[in-house]
């Protein structure tokens, strides 16, 4: 028996696959893109990083 799976993967503008988290900022916005499977285990550290970015965005 063969099992196949599909996983969404972000692609960078240069065509390379984004292997890690992609965090983008915009006015009053922070976007987390391409959160691969270790996202659950590293979620607290990601949250700290995003909170620090959000403080800068809102300033």
N, C-alpha and C positions, 0 to 999 in steps of 0.2 A: 504494500500500500504506500502510495506517495502522497504526502500532504504538502500543499502549497499555501503560502501566506502572502498577504500584501501589506506593506507598511508605507505610510506616507513619508516622504523624504524631501526636505527643502533643497532647492537647487540655487546656488549663488548666481549672480549676474554673469560670471565668467564660465558658467556651465558645470562647475565642480559641485559635488554633493556637500551639503553642510553636515558635517559629522557630529556637531555639538550644538549647544543652545545658540540661538540667534536672538539677541535682544536689540530691538530698535526703539529709538525715541522720536517723538514728534511733540509739537507744542501740547502740553498738558496730557500727554499719553506715553505709556510704556507698553510695548508689545513683546511678548515672548513667543518666538517662532521655533519650530523644529525641536520640541521637547522630547528627546528620545526616551527609551525605556528606563534609564536610571533617574528619570525626573522624580519619581516617587521617593527614592532614597536620598536624593539631594535637594528636596523641595525646600527645606528650611534654609539652607545656604543660598539657594536661588532667591528665596523671599527676602533675605537680608540684602542681597545685591540689588534687587529691584526696588526695595524700600529706599536704599541710598540714592539710586538713580531718580526715583520719584521726588525725593527731597530737592534734588537739583532742578528737575523739570518744573516743579511748582514755584520755584524761586523766580 
